[in-house]
Amino acid sequence: MRDPRLLAKPPVCRLGCLVLVRNPRGDVLLVDPDYMDGLILPGGAAQPNEPPHLAAARNLHAETGLNLRLADVL
C-alpha cells in the first residue's frame, strides 16, 4: 500500500556538477577550496530547479571568476 503522504511531497533530488576546463596545452584547471584539503575540479550544488549547465557555469564563476560558455554537458 502506498502512503499518500509520500506522494504529496516527493524527496528532494540533489544535483551537483563539476566543470572540466582545459587550456590549449591540455592542462586542467583545479581549485583549492577552503573547506577541504587538496585540489579538485570547480563545481558545486545546483539550486532547486536549476538546469545543470547553468549550475556548472554559476559555480565555475563563483570559484574562479571565469565566465565561460560550457561546450558539453555529460
Buried (B, 14 or more C-beta within 10 A) or exposed (E): EEEEEEEEEEEEEEBEBEBEBEEEEEEEBEBEEEEEEEEEBBBBEBEEEBEBBEBBBBBBBEBBEEEEEBEEEE
